[in-house]
């Protein structure tokens, strides 16, 4: 008769508030408590809980947190264990390492972003995680362009001036190697 609708989870209670117009220089250690920044922090923020940067908030420095929500501006180095949320008015600039990322329309992420648990190759691209030692080797794809091992039909890419084909300078060397 009545359908049960999921209700959104209520916001976590804010245990520590750095108010609008406040400037904090140094280190903020919030422990497991949630922290809301409405002013400015220049330094390091460490929290095992949720850190929220309000639209009026600004952080320059390092944030180490379980969960970071940004609707203001942050610049620096950020290590987020679980999720970084950048809402519409939020701006994150710097080096970010995180578990997951949510960016709302209008939110900005400028810098480098690395997801925990994803290996990086030497060329900067995400590399797949190595296969377990007991896994069977992957099968090679079927031959395709450039992978066909059959000899190429005779051709002469350098035509002679009179229209006759000139001898291929590599053909003789190839024949000698295939006969050996």
N, C-alpha and C positions, 0 to 999 in steps of 0.2 A: 504494500500500500504506500508506504513512505520510503523513498530511496535515501540511503545514507550517503551524504556528500562528504567528501574529505574536506576538512577545514584546514586552512594554512596554519602551520605551526606558529605559535606566538613568538615574537622576538625574544631573544635572550635578554635577561635583565642586565642593565649597565651597572657595573660595580664601581667603575672609576671614570670620572669625567674631567677632561681638561677643557675648561670653558673657553668660549669665544673671547678673543683679545688677549689670551694668555700666551706667553712665550716660555717654553721649557727648553733649556740647553743642558744636555747630558744624557743620562740613562734612565729609562722608565722600565721597571720590572713589574709586570702585572700578575705574575703567577698564573693561576687557573682562572682568574677573574677576567671578565669582559671589560674592554676599554673603549671609550669614545673620545675622539680628538676633535674639538671644535676650534681650537686655537692653533698654535704653531709649535712643532717640536723639531729641534735641531740636535740630532744624536741618535741613540739606539733605543728601540722599543722591543721588549721581549715579553711574549705572552703565550701561555699554553691554552688560551681561550680565543675569543673573537676580538679582533681589533677593527673598529669602524672609524673611518676618516670622514667627517661630516663635510657638507658643501663648503663651509667656511674654514675647514681644516687644511693644514699644510704640514707635511713632514719632509725634512731633508736629512737623510741618513740611512740607517739600516733598520729593517723591521723583520723580526723573527717571530712568527705566529702560527697558530693552528689554522686560523681562518681570517682573511683580510677582506673587508668591504670598503671600497673607495668611492665616495661621491665628491670628494675634494681633490687635492693634488698631493702626490707623493713623488719624491725624487731620491734615487739611491739604489741600494741593494736590498732585495726582498727574498726571504726564504720562507715559503708558505707550505706547511705540512699538508694541508687538505686543499682548500679552494680559495682562489682569488676571484672576487667579484668586482667588476668595474661597472658602475652604474652610469647612466646617461651624462651626468655632469662630471664624472670622475676622470682623472688623468694620472697615469702611471708612467714614469720615465726612469729608465735604468736597467739593471740586471735582475731578472726574476727567475726564481726556481720554485716550482709549484707542483701540486698534485693534480689539480684541475683548474680550468679557467672558464669564467663566464664574463662576457663583455656585452652589455646592453647597447642598443643603438645610441650613438653619441659618445660612448665611452672611448677613451684613447689609451693605447699601450704603445709606447715608443721606447725601443731598446732591444734587449735580447731576452728571450723567454725560453726556458728549458723545463720540460716536464720530467718529474722524477720517474725513474724506472725505464726511461727510453735512452738506449745507448746512442752515442754520436759517432759517426765515422770520421775519418781524417779530412774529408772534403766538406764537413759541416752539415751534411744531410743526416736525417735520422736513419740509423741503421737498425735492422731487425735484431731482436734479442737472439743470442746464440741458441742453437737447437740443443736439447739435452744430448748427452753422450750416447744414450741408448737409442736415439731416433735413427730411422733409416735415412740414408742419403737421398736428397731430392733428385728426381729424374731430370735429365737434361731435356730441353725443349727440342722438338724435331728440327732437322736442318731447314734453314731458311736462307734468305739472301745473305751472302757472305759466309754462310756456315756449311754450304754444300761442298763435300770433299771430292766430287767428281771433277776430272780435268775439264778445263774450259775449251770449248770448240775453237779450232784454229781460226785466228783472226789477225788481221794486220792493221793496227791502229795508225800506222804511218804510211799513207799512200805515196807512191813515187810521183814525181812531177808529171810524167807522161800518162798517168792513169793506171799503170800497172802497180801491183802491190809490191812494196819493198819487203825484203826479208825481215822478219822479227828478230831483233838482236838478242832477245831472251830465249827464243825457241830452242836454239842449239844447246845452251846451258841447261835448260829444263830437260831436254831429251837425254843428255848425258847423265843427269842425276837420277832419272827414272829408270834407266837401263842398269844402273849399278846396284 
